[in-house]
Amino acid sequence: MTDTKEQLDYSRTLFLPKTDFPMRAGLPKMEPDLVKRWKEMNLYRKLREEAAGRPKFVLHDGPPYANGNIHIGHALNKVLKDVITRSFQMRGYDSNYVPGWDCHGLPIEWKIEEQYRAKGKNKDEVPINEFRRECREFASHWIEVQTEEFHRLGIEGDFEQPYTTMNFHAEARIAGELMKIAALGQLYRGSKPVMWSVVERTALAEAEVEYQDYESDTVWVKFPVIEWGAKPDSADLAAKVAELQGAFVVIWTTTPWTIPGNRAICFSPRISYGLYEVTAAENDFGPRPGEKLVFADALAEESFAKAKLEYSRLRDVTGDELRHLTCAHPLCDIGYDFPVPLLEGDHVTDDAGTGFVHTAPSHGREDFEAWMDHTRELAARGVDVAIPFPVGDDGYYTKDAPGFGPDSADGAARVIDDKGKKGDANKRVIAALIAADMLFARGRLKHTYPHSWRSKKPVIFRNTPQWFVHMDKEFADGATLRQRSLKAIDDTRFVPAGGQRRLRGMIETRPDWVLSRQRAWGVPITVFVDEDGEILIDETVNRRIFEAFEAEGADAWFEDGAKDRFLEGRDDTDRWTKVTDILDVWFDSGSTHTFTLEDRPDLKWPADVYLEGSDQHRGWFHSSLLESCATRGRAPYNAVVTHGFTMDENGEKMSKSKGNTVTPQDIMNQSGADILRLWVMTTDYWEDQRLGKATIQTNIDAYRKLRNTIRWMLGTLSHDEGDEVAYADLPQLERYMLHRLVELEALVNRGYDDFDFKTIARALIDFASVDLSAFYFDIRKDALYCDAPSSIRRKAALQTVRKIFDCLTCWLAPMLPFTMEEAWLMRYPDATSVHLAQFPAVEAEWLDEALAATWRRIRTVRRVVTGALEIERREKRIGSSLEAAPVVHIADAELRKALEGRDFEEICITSGVVVKDGEGPSAAFRMPEVAGVSVEPALANGRKCARSWRLTNDVGSDPEFPEVSARDAAALHELKALGRLE
């Protein structure tokens, strides 16, 4: 032992923090090592074993497409899901996460076709099941790639047994759900206009469409009023209607190519219309002086100006008159010799155009619905109500478009070609209108127009035979699918709440559900149909199909002889035709709840929560709702959580062409997955978020502060011997910190329940930097470093730091799984994983609102003292706060009372402090936000302790340790007695 008369190295006698937890995280290197460790120890299986018997909490994973590397949207989505499942797992639930993938449909089929085109191969020349095999292999490859990328993000789940829509059992269940809907009488074959991609040769769902700027030809077209059908009963009205014969009703459209499909004109009785006469004309074509035209009054001036016409208004035209008008088609002379009635339509406005809507039921949803609403009335009037098919799947006009179809002199005109470029349809239709003297005016308009989100090419609306599910046909219980779905929406919790209104609005107005696609890679529509559209309902046939799919997958439907195989034993096989369309991929994903939640014993139905991007109100949330309500009468989820989309730092959409994309791979390689996860946790994910270098740096800075707090605790706890101090014997400062833990526990649990991660993350980060590093740890460093081993104050502080460490690391473990695992294993080297732990319990007796209120006042005064001393340090009048002994003036009685009986110099980390009543001198330091407190800086008296650096008057009072204070000398004697003094 060293002779105490010799100079001691007092720093070696202090309980300074000691830890191997590095200050620099090195996350890009450390995190992959932990991923490997978790795999080797099979953490997922241990989690399931640990949770056996607990109540289940199930988040059902919305399936991403298996067709490329993950992007920042995937990262945001998966991190949110991971945090939810981990947080419930650590709060007493069996929270099993089963990842899934969407494997069918156009995204993958399109990729294989691109490969074919690059090799000069023709898809149609390849046997269908060989093509499907290539699609399956492509999807399998990307599932493996994405699995590793999700692991790197720290996502924990059953990646060894995920669900995929191309799994044979899944394909059987999807087909089974379709056959179930058919057996309920809710499936039918119909003809309606759908969004059609000429480039991809398939119908598209709304969720597969994005809107881009597009420049269209616009035309104002004249429809001549003719005498046709029965006259009005009123002689006066009949006279007015007859007066309009020879006039023209004018429509406006941005799709001239749909004019061959025109069958009606819609008007609104709520709009004011007038009869106008042309008085002068400047154009080379169009109306001439003397022509009479009917327009909405609000749009007449603008329309006549467009055509460079002068005009006069002759009289009002009432809704009763319009209701009795019939026009001729403007191209009646080239094969369109049929009446064009005027129909009332709720969708008609006078915001733009002419106040009359060109109605082509082959080419628009509202057009179709308006036509169908009036078919009984029109048929009674002798109108042919059949809807034509003017445009084929290749974008060419058909024989239903006389003058422009394959029989025309110039051959068939084309609306859009295979590359998505405009064909000659508009040009030829406009030329025909000019030749017929039916063009009022023409122009160009830039507007948003639907494009396929895969090919990025414009789509068209065309009438095609498709398979539909009724929205308004009653089930046996008397409710329709629409009614069931709306009730289910009302029974579902939405986060944020606005999602409920959005989904409800979509269901209220949506048309019948289109299920069919004209593609090759997917689950087929496994029904047989006769020429009248009747569907074969045969349980034996359905069972054969299901069993075949279970054993062989959906390829069985496309094998030679499939029809005979499935219809074996029936004596009417010639009556039935096997449908070759496949199901819309949204039906696949909408059915995942059946073969995942229902069929896996480690899950449950319905799910507690679905979480996806806000676009899934029209996608997965929507299709899952419809499928489940059709087959089970309720939604497959109890709650729906939505997140926004990630923009660049300027709020612009990320795009490779703009060069503003941020990839999760780059962030993880440069900064670490926990930095990316911290960004997710601190952002307002319910809205669109911004991400870029500055955002990442902000999160790096926040992470560094948090890490340093954890590092300090680990270093300090290296001296912890596990002593327990009874709560009644704890100093009030420790009681206050335990109170803060109770407050935070309530906030953390409420935040995880509400999926409000930002509130949790920001509260815990603030707690670490403000409550701990800048306050509690700052105050207690002296006691922790310098007090004797037997000190109750020191033991109480160690005990409190221990509890804070356990709470903070566990509460943050779902958010920052790598860092908290690293810290936990550093603290508890024999532990398996922090992720197998439960959130530590906090004691109800720790809650002490009165004590907390007192300490909030103490901290208020302390803030003013700290502010005054910061100026003294900046001006180099003191080196540290221990050189100061400020005079604190307090005029506020409550603040003064809060300091009574406190060691305020310890709280302020000074070597002395004087508290006086009153406002203090005018020159004293003040903070505008703290009324009634001022501080006069002053230097402390006494000698500096060589061990604690405090200035006291008792340095040298112990002859064995003359350089230190009496407190420090007593500590040294105790260390010496314990044999710890070198």
NORHU-V766850 format. One record per residue. SS is DSSP state (A for helix, B for strand, O for the rest). PHI is phi in whole degrees, -180 to 180 (999 if undefined). D_FIRST is the distance of its C-alpha to the first C-alpha in Angstrom with 1 decimal. Layout:
BEGIN
SS_PHI_D_FIRST, SS_PHI_D_FIRST
END
This chain:
BEGIN
O_999_0.0, O_-69_3.8, O_-65_6.4, O_-68_8.6, O_-74_11.5, O_-76_11.0, O_-67_12.8, O_-88_11.2, O_-88_13.0, A_-64_14.4, A_-62_16.4, A_-78_13.5, A_-97_13.1, O_-91_16.9, O_-89_18.8, O_-74_20.9, O_-59_23.6, O_-134_23.0, O_-159_26.1, O_-92_28.1, O_-69_31.2, O_-71_32.6, O_-68_33.8, O_-86_36.9, O_-67_38.7, O_60_40.7, A_-57_43.2, A_-58_45.9, A_-95_43.6, A_-71_41.6, A_-61_44.7, A_-59_46.7, A_-65_43.7, A_-70_43.7, A_-57_47.5, A_-62_47.2, A_-62_44.5, A_-62_46.8, A_-65_49.7, A_-64_48.0, A_-87_46.7, O_53_50.2, A_-57_48.9, A_-58_52.4, A_-65_53.1, A_-63_49.9, A_-62_51.0, A_-67_54.3, A_-66_52.9, A_-63_50.5, A_-93_53.4, O_-55_56.0, O_91_57.9, O_-76_57.0, O_-61_59.8, B_-84_60.8, O_-124_60.5, O_-122_62.5, B_-99_62.7, B_-90_65.5, O_-76_65.0, O_-74_67.8, O_-78_68.5, B_-76_68.0, B_-76_70.4, O_-92_69.2, O_-145_70.5, O_163_67.8, O_-65_64.2, O_-71_62.7, O_-116_63.0, A_-65_61.2, A_-66_63.5, A_-60_62.4, A_-61_58.8, A_-56_59.3, A_-63_61.3, A_-70_59.0, A_-64_55.8, A_-58_57.5, A_-64_58.6, A_-63_55.2, A_-65_53.6, A_-64_56.2, A_-66_55.8, A_-64_52.0, A_-66_51.9, A_-74_54.3, A_-60_52.5, O_-86_49.3, O_-125_51.2, O_94_52.6, O_-114_55.5, B_-94_56.5, O_-106_57.0, O_-93_58.3, O_-105_59.1, O_-113_61.8, O_-72_62.6, B_-141_66.2, B_-138_68.4, B_-87_72.0, O_-117_73.5, O_-95_77.2, O_95_79.5, A_-63_80.3, A_-56_76.9, A_-81_76.4, A_-60_80.1, A_-64_80.3, A_-64_77.5, A_-67_79.3, A_-64_82.6, A_-61_80.9, A_-64_79.9, A_-61_83.5, A_-62_85.0, A_-64_82.7, A_-97_84.0, O_75_87.6, O_-92_87.7, O_-110_89.7, A_-56_88.0, A_-69_91.4, A_-92_92.1, O_-100_89.0, O_-53_89.3, A_-59_87.7, A_-74_85.3, A_-70_84.1, A_-63_83.4, A_-65_81.6, A_-62_79.5, A_-65_78.4, A_-64_77.5, A_-64_75.4, A_-64_73.5, A_-61_72.9, A_-64_71.5, A_-61_69.3, A_-60_67.7, A_-76_66.8, A_-63_65.4, A_-62_62.9, A_-63_62.1, A_-66_61.7, A_-59_59.6, A_-65_57.0, A_-68_57.1, A_-69_56.7, A_-58_53.7, A_-63_52.2, O_-74_52.7, O_90_50.7, O_-78_53.7, O_-110_53.3, O_-175_56.4, O_-86_58.7, A_-74_59.3, A_-78_60.1, A_-134_63.1, O_-74_64.2, B_-100_67.7, B_-136_70.2, O_-72_73.8, O_-97_74.9, O_-61_73.5, A_-57_76.6, A_-64_75.9, A_-63_75.5, A_-61_78.7, A_-64_80.5, A_-68_79.2, A_-62_80.1, A_-62_83.6, A_-62_83.7, A_-65_83.0, A_-64_85.8, A_-67_88.2, A_-65_87.2, A_-65_88.2, A_-63_91.4, A_-66_92.2, O_-80_91.8, O_78_94.5, O_-102_92.2, B_-99_92.4, B_-149_95.4, B_-97_96.7, B_-139_97.8, B_-131_98.5, B_-146_96.6, B_-71_95.4, B_-128_91.9, B_-74_89.6, B_-124_90.3, B_-97_88.6, O_-65_91.2, O_-63_88.5, O_-98_86.8, O_55_90.0, B_-156_88.7, B_-72_88.6, B_-124_85.4, O_-83_83.8, A_-57_82.9, A_-70_79.2, A_-100_80.0, B_-121_81.5, B_-126_80.1, B_-107_82.1, B_-128_82.5, B_-66_84.8, B_-153_88.1, B_-100_91.4, B_-116_94.5, B_-73_98.2, B_-123_99.7, B_-137_103.3, B_-104_105.6, B_-121_108.3, B_-92_111.6, B_-115_112.9, B_-71_116.6, B_-76_117.7, B_-125_120.4, O_-89_122.7, O_-157_121.5, O_81_121.6, O_-70_122.8, O_-88_123.4, O_-60_122.0, O_-67_124.0, O_-77_124.3, A_-64_127.0, A_-65_125.3, A_-67_122.0, A_-61_124.0, A_-67_125.6, A_-66_122.3, A_-65_120.8, A_-63_124.0, A_-64_123.6, O_-86_120.3, O_-64_121.8, O_95_121.7, O_-82_118.6, B_-126_115.2, B_-93_111.9, B_-108_109.1, B_-114_105.7, B_-132_102.6, B_-147_100.1, O_-97_97.3, O_-129_98.2, A_-55_101.8, A_-65_101.5, A_-86_101.6, A_-58_105.1, A_-60_106.8, A_-91_104.9, O_-64_106.2, O_-134_108.0, B_-162_107.8, B_-129_106.9, B_-103_104.9, B_-137_105.4, O_-127_104.1, O_-68_106.5, O_-82_103.9, O_-97_104.5, O_-87_107.3, B_-116_109.6, B_-143_112.5, B_-97_115.4, B_-121_115.4, B_-122_118.0, B_-75_117.3, B_-107_119.3, B_-159_118.1, B_-140_116.1, O_-107_114.5, O_-73_113.0, O_-77_114.7, O_-136_114.1, O_109_113.6, O_-58_115.6, O_-112_118.8, O_-52_120.6, O_101_122.1, O_-69_119.5, B_-113_118.1, B_-138_114.5, B_-106_112.5, B_-139_109.0, B_-69_106.5, A_-60_107.2, A_-69_103.6, A_-118_103.5, A_-64_107.1, A_-58_106.6, A_-63_103.6, A_-68_105.4, A_-66_108.6, A_-65_106.7, A_-61_105.0, O_-88_108.5, O_58_109.9, B_-121_112.6, B_-106_114.3, B_-152_115.2, B_-137_116.7, B_-91_115.8, B_-93_118.7, B_-171_117.6, B_-72_114.9, B_-124_114.4, O_-87_113.3, A_-63_111.2, A_-63_114.3, A_-65_115.9, A_-62_113.0, A_-63_112.8, O_-102_116.3, O_-87_115.9, B_-134_115.9, B_-114_115.3, B_-92_116.1, O_-70_113.3, O_-63_113.2, O_-111_113.7, A_-62_116.4, A_-76_118.7, A_-118_116.5, O_120_115.9, O_-105_114.2, O_-90_117.4, O_-149_116.0, B_-73_115.6, B_-118_112.4, B_-75_112.2, B_-96_110.3, B_-126_107.7, B_-71_105.6, O_-144_101.9, O_-68_99.0, O_-85_97.0, O_-83_99.5, O_-133_98.5, O_-113_99.9, O_-77_96.6, O_-155_97.6, O_89_100.5, O_-128_103.9, O_92_103.4, O_-122_104.7, B_-111_102.4, B_-59_103.6, B_-118_103.0, O_-118_102.5, O_-61_101.4, O_-78_100.4, O_-132_97.8, O_-168_95.9, A_-65_94.5, A_-66_96.2, A_-61_99.4, A_-61_99.3, A_-67_98.7, A_-63_101.4, A_-64_103.9, A_-66_103.0, A_-64_103.3, O_-115_106.9, A_-62_108.0, A_-64_110.2, A_-64_112.0, A_-67_112.4, A_-61_113.7, A_-65_116.3, O_-87_117.4, O_89_117.9, O_-84_114.8, O_-73_113.3, O_-94_109.7, O_-62_108.3, O_-93_105.3, O_-78_105.6, O_-121_103.1, O_-71_103.8, B_-125_100.6, O_-86_99.4, O_-68_95.8, O_-93_96.1, O_88_96.9, B_-87_100.6, B_-66_103.4, O_-103_105.3, O_-66_109.0, O_-78_108.2, O_-123_108.1, O_-54_111.7, O_87_112.0, O_-131_108.4, O_-87_108.0, O_-65_108.7, O_-89_112.4, O_-76_112.5, O_-60_114.1, O_-95_110.8, O_78_108.8, O_-70_106.0, O_-79_104.0, B_-128_100.2, O_-79_97.9, B_-140_94.6, O_-95_94.2, O_-64_91.7, O_-99_89.3, O_85_89.4, O_-92_91.7, B_-63_94.7, O_-91_97.9, O_-99_101.5, A_-62_102.1, A_-59_101.7, A_-59_103.9, A_-72_106.7, A_-68_106.7, A_-64_106.9, A_-61_109.7, A_-67_111.6, A_-66_111.2, A_-65_112.5, A_-63_115.4, O_-86_116.2, O_59_116.0, O_-117_113.4, B_-96_110.5, B_-82_110.1, B_-165_107.1, B_-144_104.1, B_-170_100.7, B_-130_97.1, B_-142_94.1, B_-97_90.4, B_-153_88.7, B_-83_86.0, B_-145_87.2, B_-66_85.7, B_-130_84.2, B_-67_82.7, O_-76_78.9, O_-93_78.8, O_-81_81.7, O_66_81.4, O_-107_85.3, B_-64_87.6, O_-106_89.0, B_-126_92.4, B_-98_93.7, B_-143_96.2, B_-76_98.0, B_-140_97.0, B_-72_97.3, B_-142_93.9, B_-102_92.4, B_-129_91.5, B_-111_90.1, O_-63_91.9, O_-94_90.2, O_-126_93.0, O_-93_94.5, O_-71_93.9, O_-83_92.1, O_-62_93.3, O_-83_91.4, O_89_93.4, O_-96_90.5, O_-95_90.3, A_-62_87.4, A_-64_87.2, A_-66_87.2, A_-59_84.6, A_-67_82.3, A_-65_82.6, A_-64_81.8, A_-62_78.7, A_-62_77.6, A_-64_77.9, O_-88_75.8, O_-104_73.0, B_-84_70.0, B_-117_69.7, B_-130_66.6, O_-72_67.5, O_-63_70.5, A_-62_72.9, A_-62_72.9, A_-65_75.1, A_-63_77.8, A_-65_77.6, A_-67_78.1, A_-61_80.7, A_-60_82.7, A_-68_82.7, A_-69_83.8, A_-61_86.5, A_-112_88.3, O_-71_87.5, O_-78_90.4, O_-57_90.6, B_-80_87.7, B_-83_88.6, O_-104_87.0, B_-91_88.6, B_-135_87.6, O_-100_89.6, O_-132_86.9, O_-117_85.8, O_-100_82.1, O_168_81.5, O_-86_82.6, B_-71_86.4, O_-79_88.6, O_-84_89.4, O_-133_92.8, B_-112_96.4, B_-136_99.0, O_-97_102.8, O_-68_105.0, O_-91_105.2, O_90_101.4, O_-73_101.2, B_-96_97.9, O_-71_97.9, O_-112_96.1, O_-144_95.7, A_-61_92.7, A_-66_93.3, A_-63_93.2, A_-61_90.1, A_-66_88.4, A_-62_89.3, A_-63_87.9, A_-61_84.6, A_-66_84.2, A_-65_85.0, A_-66_82.5, A_-60_79.8, A_-87_80.5, A_-122_81.4, O_84_80.4, A_-69_82.8, A_-57_84.2, A_-57_86.5, A_-67_88.6, A_-100_89.4, O_-71_90.3, O_-59_93.9, O_81_95.8, A_-61_93.3, A_-61_96.1, A_-63_98.0, A_-61_94.8, A_-80_93.9, A_-98_97.5, O_-52_98.5, O_97_101.0, O_-88_102.4, O_-100_106.0, O_-127_105.8, A_-63_103.3, A_-68_105.6, A_-71_105.4, O_-103_101.6, B_-113_99.8, B_-79_96.1, O_-72_94.2, O_-108_92.3, O_-65_90.4, B_-107_86.6, B_-76_84.7, O_-54_83.1, A_-61_79.4, A_-69_78.7, A_-70_80.4, A_-56_77.9, A_-69_74.9, A_-69_76.6, O_-98_76.8, A_-61_73.1, A_-62_72.5, A_-74_74.8, A_-89_73.3, A_-110_69.7, A_-68_69.3, A_-79_72.0, O_-93_71.6, O_-96_67.9, O_-67_66.5, O_-87_63.1, O_-124_64.8, O_-152_67.3, O_-122_70.5, O_-78_70.7, B_-71_67.6, O_-71_65.5, B_-155_65.5, B_-111_66.9, B_-136_65.2, B_-154_66.9, B_-67_68.0, A_-64_70.6, A_-68_73.3, A_-79_73.1, A_-61_75.2, O_-102_78.0, O_-113_76.3, A_-67_74.2, A_-57_74.0, A_-69_77.8, A_-69_78.8, A_-65_76.4, A_-62_78.0, A_-65_81.5, A_-63_80.9, A_-70_79.2, A_-67_81.7, A_-68_84.6, A_-103_83.4, A_-130_81.2, O_81_82.3, O_-154_79.0, O_-72_76.2, O_-85_73.6, B_-138_70.8, O_-97_69.8, B_-143_68.2, B_-127_68.6, B_-115_65.9, B_-125_66.8, B_-121_65.0, O_-86_66.5, O_-114_66.5, B_-94_64.1, B_-105_65.5, O_-77_64.2, O_-68_62.5, O_-95_66.0, O_82_67.2, O_-98_69.4, B_-63_69.9, O_-71_67.8, O_-153_70.1, O_-62_69.7, O_-66_72.6, O_-82_70.9, O_71_67.7, O_-113_65.7, O_-77_64.4, O_-121_60.8, O_-101_59.8, A_-63_57.1, A_-62_56.3, A_-65_55.6, A_-63_53.3, A_-67_51.3, A_-70_51.0, A_-92_49.9, O_-123_48.0, O_116_47.7, A_-66_49.5, A_-65_47.3, A_-69_48.5, A_-64_52.0, A_-65_51.5, A_-64_49.9, A_-61_53.0, A_-60_55.2, A_-73_53.2, A_-102_53.4, O_-96_57.0, O_-81_60.1, O_-67_61.2, O_-65_64.2, O_-108_65.7, O_-66_66.0, B_-115_62.6, B_-117_61.8, O_-148_59.4, O_-171_58.5, A_-61_55.8, A_-65_55.2, A_-64_55.0, A_-62_52.5, A_-64_50.3, A_-59_50.3, A_-74_49.1, A_-63_46.4, A_-63_45.1, A_-65_45.2, A_-62_43.5, A_-61_40.7, A_-65_39.9, A_-64_40.0, A_-62_37.8, A_-63_35.2, A_-64_35.3, A_-65_34.8, A_-62_32.0, A_-64_30.1, A_-63_30.6, A_-61_29.3, A_-64_26.2, A_-69_25.6, A_-73_26.5, O_-65_23.8, O_-99_21.6, O_-76_24.5, O_-105_23.9, O_78_27.6, O_-64_27.5, O_-114_31.1, O_-110_32.1, O_-58_35.7, A_-55_38.0, A_-65_38.9, A_-96_35.3, O_-73_34.9, O_-60_35.0, A_-65_38.3, A_-64_37.0, A_-66_35.9, A_-61_39.3, A_-63_41.0, A_-67_39.4, A_-67_40.4, A_-58_43.9, A_-61_43.9, A_-64_43.2, A_-63_46.2, A_-61_48.4, A_-69_47.3, A_-58_47.9, A_-62_51.5, A_-65_51.9, A_-64_50.5, A_-65_52.7, A_-65_55.7, A_-64_55.2, A_-66_55.0, A_-66_58.1, O_-91_59.9, O_58_58.9, O_-104_57.7, A_-74_54.6, A_-59_54.6, A_-63_53.9, A_-64_51.0, A_-60_49.4, A_-69_49.8, A_-66_48.5, A_-73_45.3, A_-66_44.7, A_-64_45.3, A_-60_43.0, A_-65_40.2, A_-88_40.6, A_-93_41.9, A_-73_40.6, A_-92_37.2, A_-60_36.0, A_-90_37.8, A_-131_37.5, A_-63_35.3, A_-63_32.4, A_-60_32.6, A_-72_32.4, A_-86_29.7, A_-58_27.2, A_-61_25.7, A_-68_25.2, A_-68_24.2, A_-84_21.6, A_-110_20.3, O_-64_21.1, O_-69_18.8, O_-55_18.9, O_-85_21.4, O_-61_23.6, A_-63_27.2, A_-60_28.1, A_-67_25.5, A_-63_26.5, A_-63_30.1, A_-66_29.7, A_-61_28.1, A_-61_30.9, A_-70_33.5, A_-61_32.2, A_-59_32.3, A_-68_35.9, A_-63_36.9, A_-60_35.6, A_-62_37.6, A_-66_40.7, A_-63_40.6, A_-67_40.1, A_-70_42.7, A_-62_45.2, A_-90_45.0, A_-57_45.0, O_-63_48.8, O_-85_48.9, O_-123_46.0, A_-65_45.6, A_-71_43.6, A_-65_40.9, A_-71_40.5, A_-66_40.3, A_-59_37.6, A_-67_35.6, A_-62_36.2, A_-70_35.1, A_-70_31.9, A_-79_31.2, O_-124_32.7, O_-61_32.5, O_-90_34.3, O_-74_37.1, O_-83_40.5, O_-170_41.6, A_-63_41.6, A_-76_45.4, A_-93_45.5, O_-84_43.9, O_-106_45.9, O_-58_45.4, O_-61_42.9, O_-80_44.6, O_-108_44.1, O_-87_44.8, A_-61_47.9, A_-69_46.2, A_-71_44.0, O_-72_47.2, O_-145_47.4, A_-64_50.0, A_-65_49.7, A_-63_46.0, A_-63_46.5, A_-63_49.2, A_-63_47.0, A_-71_44.2, A_-64_46.9, A_-70_47.8, A_-60_44.2, A_-66_43.9, A_-63_47.2, A_-66_45.9, A_-57_42.6, A_-60_44.6, A_-69_46.3, A_-62_43.0, A_-61_41.5, A_-64_44.8, A_-66_44.7, A_-71_41.1, A_-63_41.9, A_-65_44.5, A_-63_42.1, A_-69_39.7, A_-63_42.7, O_-86_43.9, O_61_40.4, O_-84_40.4, O_-137_37.1, O_-92_34.4, O_-142_33.3, A_-65_34.5, A_-69_31.5, A_-86_33.1, B_-108_36.2, O_-143_37.6, O_-68_41.0, B_-103_44.0, B_-111_45.6, B_-100_49.2, B_-129_50.6, O_-90_54.3, O_-80_54.3, A_-64_53.9, A_-66_52.6, A_-67_49.9, A_-64_48.9, A_-64_48.9, A_-62_46.6, O_-87_43.8, O_-63_44.1, O_78_40.9, O_-99_38.9, O_-87_35.8, A_-68_37.8, A_-70_35.3, A_-64_32.9, A_-64_35.8, A_-88_36.7, O_57_33.2, O_-122_33.8, O_-95_32.1, O_177_35.2, O_-158_38.7, B_-120_41.9, B_-107_44.6, B_-124_48.2, B_-83_51.5, O_118_54.2, O_-76_55.0, O_87_53.1, O_-68_54.4, O_-64_56.4, O_-82_53.9, O_-66_51.1, B_-75_50.0, B_-138_51.8, B_-117_52.2, O_-56_55.9, O_-82_55.1, B_-119_53.2, B_-78_55.6, B_80_54.5, B_-132_51.0, B_-140_50.1, B_-133_47.0, B_-107_46.4, O_-67_43.3, O_-152_41.3, B_-85_37.9, O_-79_35.1, O_-94_34.1, O_103_30.7, B_-99_27.6, B_-82_25.8, O_-70_22.5, O_-70_20.1, O_-104_18.8, O_-102_22.1, O_70_24.5, O_-78_26.8, B_-94_28.6, B_-137_28.3, O_-94_29.1, O_-110_26.0, O_-66_23.5, O_94_21.8, O_-70_22.7, O_-107_19.1, A_-64_18.0, A_-76_14.3, A_-131_14.9, O_-72_18.2, O_-91_18.9, O_-123_19.2, O_-74_21.8, A_-61_21.7, A_-59_21.7, A_-71_18.7, A_-64_16.8, A_-63_17.7, A_-65_16.5, A_-66_13.0, A_-60_13.0, A_-67_14.2, A_-64_11.7, A_-64_8.9, A_-65_11.2, O_-85_11.7, O_76_8.3, O_-103_9.2, O_-99_7.1, O_-81_5.5
END
